[in-house]
Amino acid sequence: METRESYEAALAALIWQIELGADEAIADAPLDRYALSAHAMAAQAKAAEAAAAPPVPATAKPPPPVRAPEVDPVAEARAAAEAASDLGALAAAMEAFEHCELKRGARSFVFCDGAPAARMMIVGEAPGREEDRAGLPFVGRAGQLLDRMLAAIGLDRRSEDPAMAVYICNVLPWRPPENRKPEALERAMFKPFVEKHIALAAPEVVVLMGNTPCETLLGRSGITRIRGEWAEVLGRPALPTFHPAYLLRTPQAKREAWLDLQQIRSRLESAP
């Protein structure tokens, strides 16, 4: 137990050390005063930097990312088609249209064949391999069959006489890979162009060969059901019929195709 004498002795020793200038108690372990000074200096420098920096508001948030405006390819196609005043301008607008990825993989832009003044206009689906190479619609085996079908009713795509001539185009001007069926968006993008094509050519009769032009211009599909039934496109009589490529795969359908050709000839002969 601590005695009164030892307490007084310790107090006297402490007073004596204070008088000598001591201002800090001595610990059991030695202290590195140089390290303590460096730490204090670093803390002071950090505090100075923080004081010099501008204050950040507590509610500040990063600005939202800027989004690129969305593009409506169908609306742009419609505007481009409406601006075309003639077939040359329409062809240029279609070829310059950048929103269809088919353009990246196709070799040729396929616009039309035949005489624009022809009384009859044929609308097909899309270029195939031979059409992509030649830059013209219906030039492969299906095109050769089409020429024979037209000759059977006194028509020729090479004729310059509007009474005998034929004008031909496709819904798509670019070849789909592996000749696949055109997708809904592709048809929607080129519908304004096809409609303007028909309006500028102004045929008396439109022939829709295959499901794709029927889906695009009539909003109907099932060519085996609707073929041979007259419809209307832009106020003009339009007849759905089989695509020649289908007839090559299904020869038994040539009988129905012949009946459709007879209807076309009768319509042209009866028109004033």
Contacts in CASP RR format, 6 or more apart in sequence:
PFRMAT RR
TARGET T0000
AUTHOR 0000-0000-0000
METHOD contacts of the structure
MODEL  1
METRESYEAALAALIWQIELGADEAIADAPLDRYALSAHAMAAQAKAAEA
AAAPPVPATAKPPPPVRAPEVDPVAEARAAAEAASDLGALAAAMEAFEHC
ELKRGARSFVFCDGAPAARMMIVGEAPGREEDRAGLPFVGRAGQLLDRML
AAIGLDRRSEDPAMAVYICNVLPWRPPENRKPEALERAMFKPFVEKHIAL
AAPEVVVLMGNTPCETLLGRSGITRIRGEWAEVLGRPALPTFHPAYLLRT
PQAKREAWLDLQQIRSRLESAP
71 99 0 8 1.000
73 99 0 8 1.000
73 100 0 8 1.000
73 185 0 8 1.000
73 189 0 8 1.000
74 188 0 8 1.000
74 189 0 8 1.000
74 191 0 8 1.000
74 192 0 8 1.000
76 97 0 8 1.000
76 99 0 8 1.000
77 97 0 8 1.000
77 99 0 8 1.000
77 189 0 8 1.000
77 190 0 8 1.000
77 191 0 8 1.000
77 192 0 8 1.000
77 193 0 8 1.000
78 192 0 8 1.000
80 93 0 8 1.000
80 94 0 8 1.000
80 96 0 8 1.000
80 97 0 8 1.000
80 192 0 8 1.000
80 193 0 8 1.000
81 90 0 8 1.000
81 93 0 8 1.000
81 192 0 8 1.000
81 193 0 8 1.000
81 195 0 8 1.000
81 196 0 8 1.000
82 192 0 8 1.000
82 196 0 8 1.000
83 89 0 8 1.000
83 93 0 8 1.000
84 90 0 8 1.000
84 92 0 8 1.000
84 93 0 8 1.000
84 196 0 8 1.000
84 200 0 8 1.000
86 200 0 8 1.000
87 112 0 8 1.000
87 116 0 8 1.000
87 197 0 8 1.000
87 200 0 8 1.000
87 201 0 8 1.000
90 193 0 8 1.000
90 196 0 8 1.000
90 197 0 8 1.000
90 200 0 8 1.000
91 109 0 8 1.000
91 111 0 8 1.000
91 112 0 8 1.000
93 193 0 8 1.000
94 109 0 8 1.000
94 111 0 8 1.000
94 173 0 8 1.000
94 190 0 8 1.000
94 193 0 8 1.000
95 109 0 8 1.000
95 111 0 8 1.000
95 173 0 8 1.000
97 103 0 8 1.000
97 189 0 8 1.000
97 193 0 8 1.000
99 189 0 8 1.000
100 172 0 8 1.000
100 174 0 8 1.000
100 186 0 8 1.000
100 189 0 8 1.000
100 190 0 8 1.000
102 172 0 8 1.000
102 174 0 8 1.000
102 175 0 8 1.000
102 176 0 8 1.000
102 177 0 8 1.000
102 186 0 8 1.000
103 174 0 8 1.000
105 174 0 8 1.000
105 175 0 8 1.000
105 177 0 8 1.000
106 127 0 8 1.000
106 132 0 8 1.000
106 174 0 8 1.000
106 175 0 8 1.000
107 132 0 8 1.000
107 133 0 8 1.000
107 175 0 8 1.000
108 127 0 8 1.000
108 131 0 8 1.000
108 132 0 8 1.000
108 133 0 8 1.000
108 134 0 8 1.000
108 135 0 8 1.000
108 175 0 8 1.000
109 135 0 8 1.000
109 173 0 8 1.000
109 174 0 8 1.000
110 127 0 8 1.000
110 131 0 8 1.000
110 132 0 8 1.000
110 135 0 8 1.000
110 136 0 8 1.000
110 137 0 8 1.000
110 170 0 8 1.000
110 173 0 8 1.000
110 174 0 8 1.000
110 175 0 8 1.000
111 169 0 8 1.000
111 173 0 8 1.000
112 137 0 8 1.000
112 167 0 8 1.000
112 168 0 8 1.000
112 169 0 8 1.000
112 197 0 8 1.000
113 136 0 8 1.000
113 137 0 8 1.000
113 138 0 8 1.000
113 139 0 8 1.000
113 157 0 8 1.000
113 167 0 8 1.000
113 168 0 8 1.000
113 169 0 8 1.000
114 157 0 8 1.000
114 158 0 8 1.000
114 165 0 8 1.000
114 166 0 8 1.000
114 167 0 8 1.000
114 168 0 8 1.000
115 157 0 8 1.000
115 159 0 8 1.000
115 160 0 8 1.000
115 162 0 8 1.000
115 165 0 8 1.000
115 166 0 8 1.000
115 167 0 8 1.000
116 167 0 8 1.000
116 200 0 8 1.000
116 201 0 8 1.000
117 162 0 8 1.000
117 165 0 8 1.000
117 167 0 8 1.000
118 162 0 8 1.000
118 165 0 8 1.000
118 166 0 8 1.000
118 167 0 8 1.000
118 201 0 8 1.000
118 203 0 8 1.000
119 162 0 8 1.000
119 163 0 8 1.000
119 165 0 8 1.000
119 203 0 8 1.000
119 204 0 8 1.000
119 205 0 8 1.000
119 268 0 8 1.000
119 271 0 8 1.000
120 155 0 8 1.000
120 165 0 8 1.000
120 166 0 8 1.000
120 167 0 8 1.000
120 203 0 8 1.000
120 204 0 8 1.000
120 205 0 8 1.000
120 206 0 8 1.000
120 207 0 8 1.000
120 264 0 8 1.000
120 268 0 8 1.000
121 166 0 8 1.000
121 167 0 8 1.000
121 168 0 8 1.000
121 169 0 8 1.000
121 198 0 8 1.000
121 201 0 8 1.000
121 203 0 8 1.000
121 205 0 8 1.000
121 206 0 8 1.000
121 207 0 8 1.000
122 138 0 8 1.000
122 146 0 8 1.000
122 166 0 8 1.000
122 167 0 8 1.000
122 168 0 8 1.000
122 169 0 8 1.000
122 206 0 8 1.000
122 207 0 8 1.000
122 209 0 8 1.000
123 169 0 8 1.000
123 170 0 8 1.000
123 171 0 8 1.000
123 194 0 8 1.000
123 198 0 8 1.000
123 206 0 8 1.000
123 207 0 8 1.000
123 208 0 8 1.000
123 209 0 8 1.000
123 213 0 8 1.000
123 217 0 8 1.000
124 137 0 8 1.000
124 138 0 8 1.000
124 168 0 8 1.000
124 169 0 8 1.000
124 170 0 8 1.000
124 171 0 8 1.000
124 208 0 8 1.000
124 209 0 8 1.000
124 210 0 8 1.000
124 212 0 8 1.000
124 213 0 8 1.000
124 243 0 8 1.000
125 170 0 8 1.000
125 171 0 8 1.000
125 172 0 8 1.000
125 181 0 8 1.000
125 182 0 8 1.000
125 209 0 8 1.000
125 210 0 8 1.000
125 211 0 8 1.000
125 212 0 8 1.000
125 213 0 8 1.000
125 243 0 8 1.000
126 170 0 8 1.000
126 171 0 8 1.000
126 172 0 8 1.000
126 174 0 8 1.000
126 175 0 8 1.000
126 176 0 8 1.000
126 179 0 8 1.000
126 182 0 8 1.000
126 212 0 8 1.000
127 135 0 8 1.000
127 137 0 8 1.000
127 170 0 8 1.000
127 172 0 8 1.000
127 173 0 8 1.000
127 174 0 8 1.000
127 175 0 8 1.000
128 140 0 8 1.000
128 175 0 8 1.000
128 179 0 8 1.000
129 175 0 8 1.000
129 179 0 8 1.000
130 139 0 8 1.000
130 140 0 8 1.000
130 141 0 8 1.000
131 137 0 8 1.000
131 138 0 8 1.000
131 139 0 8 1.000
131 140 0 8 1.000
131 175 0 8 1.000
132 175 0 8 1.000
137 168 0 8 1.000
137 169 0 8 1.000
137 170 0 8 1.000
138 146 0 8 1.000
138 168 0 8 1.000
138 244 0 8 1.000
141 245 0 8 1.000
141 248 0 8 1.000
142 243 0 8 1.000
142 244 0 8 1.000
142 245 0 8 1.000
142 248 0 8 1.000
143 244 0 8 1.000
145 244 0 8 1.000
145 247 0 8 1.000
145 248 0 8 1.000
146 244 0 8 1.000
147 156 0 8 1.000
147 157 0 8 1.000
149 244 0 8 1.000
149 257 0 8 1.000
149 261 0 8 1.000
150 156 0 8 1.000
150 157 0 8 1.000
150 166 0 8 1.000
152 258 0 8 1.000
152 261 0 8 1.000
153 261 0 8 1.000
153 262 0 8 1.000
153 264 0 8 1.000
153 265 0 8 1.000
154 164 0 8 1.000
154 265 0 8 1.000
155 164 0 8 1.000
155 165 0 8 1.000
155 166 0 8 1.000
156 164 0 8 1.000
156 165 0 8 1.000
156 166 0 8 1.000
157 165 0 8 1.000
157 166 0 8 1.000
157 167 0 8 1.000
157 168 0 8 1.000
159 165 0 8 1.000
159 166 0 8 1.000
167 201 0 8 1.000
167 203 0 8 1.000
169 194 0 8 1.000
169 197 0 8 1.000
171 182 0 8 1.000
171 187 0 8 1.000
171 190 0 8 1.000
171 191 0 8 1.000
171 194 0 8 1.000
171 212 0 8 1.000
171 213 0 8 1.000
171 216 0 8 1.000
172 182 0 8 1.000
172 186 0 8 1.000
172 187 0 8 1.000
172 190 0 8 1.000
172 212 0 8 1.000
173 190 0 8 1.000
173 193 0 8 1.000
176 182 0 8 1.000
176 186 0 8 1.000
181 211 0 8 1.000
181 212 0 8 1.000
182 212 0 8 1.000
187 212 0 8 1.000
187 215 0 8 1.000
187 216 0 8 1.000
190 216 0 8 1.000
191 216 0 8 1.000
191 217 0 8 1.000
194 213 0 8 1.000
194 216 0 8 1.000
194 217 0 8 1.000
195 217 0 8 1.000
195 233 0 8 1.000
195 234 0 8 1.000
198 206 0 8 1.000
198 233 0 8 1.000
198 234 0 8 1.000
198 236 0 8 1.000
199 234 0 8 1.000
203 236 0 8 1.000
204 236 0 8 1.000
204 237 0 8 1.000
204 268 0 8 1.000
204 271 0 8 1.000
205 236 0 8 1.000
205 237 0 8 1.000
205 238 0 8 1.000
205 239 0 8 1.000
205 264 0 8 1.000
205 267 0 8 1.000
205 268 0 8 1.000
205 271 0 8 1.000
206 217 0 8 1.000
206 233 0 8 1.000
206 236 0 8 1.000
206 237 0 8 1.000
206 238 0 8 1.000
206 239 0 8 1.000
207 238 0 8 1.000
207 239 0 8 1.000
207 241 0 8 1.000
207 264 0 8 1.000
208 214 0 8 1.000
208 217 0 8 1.000
208 218 0 8 1.000
208 233 0 8 1.000
208 238 0 8 1.000
208 239 0 8 1.000
208 240 0 8 1.000
208 241 0 8 1.000
209 241 0 8 1.000
209 242 0 8 1.000
209 243 0 8 1.000
209 244 0 8 1.000
210 223 0 8 1.000
210 240 0 8 1.000
210 241 0 8 1.000
210 242 0 8 1.000
210 243 0 8 1.000
210 246 0 8 1.000
211 221 0 8 1.000
211 222 0 8 1.000
211 223 0 8 1.000
213 240 0 8 1.000
214 220 0 8 1.000
214 221 0 8 1.000
214 222 0 8 1.000
214 223 0 8 1.000
214 226 0 8 1.000
214 240 0 8 1.000
215 221 0 8 1.000
217 233 0 8 1.000
217 238 0 8 1.000
218 226 0 8 1.000
218 231 0 8 1.000
218 233 0 8 1.000
218 238 0 8 1.000
218 240 0 8 1.000
220 226 0 8 1.000
220 231 0 8 1.000
220 240 0 8 1.000
223 240 0 8 1.000
223 241 0 8 1.000
223 242 0 8 1.000
223 243 0 8 1.000
223 246 0 8 1.000
224 253 0 8 1.000
226 240 0 8 1.000
227 240 0 8 1.000
227 241 0 8 1.000
227 242 0 8 1.000
227 256 0 8 1.000
227 260 0 8 1.000
228 239 0 8 1.000
228 240 0 8 1.000
228 241 0 8 1.000
228 256 0 8 1.000
228 259 0 8 1.000
228 260 0 8 1.000
228 263 0 8 1.000
229 239 0 8 1.000
229 240 0 8 1.000
230 237 0 8 1.000
230 238 0 8 1.000
230 239 0 8 1.000
230 263 0 8 1.000
230 267 0 8 1.000
231 237 0 8 1.000
231 238 0 8 1.000
231 239 0 8 1.000
231 240 0 8 1.000
232 238 0 8 1.000
237 267 0 8 1.000
239 260 0 8 1.000
239 263 0 8 1.000
239 264 0 8 1.000
239 267 0 8 1.000
241 257 0 8 1.000
241 260 0 8 1.000
241 261 0 8 1.000
242 250 0 8 1.000
242 253 0 8 1.000
242 256 0 8 1.000
242 257 0 8 1.000
242 260 0 8 1.000
246 253 0 8 1.000
247 253 0 8 1.000
247 254 0 8 1.000
247 257 0 8 1.000
END
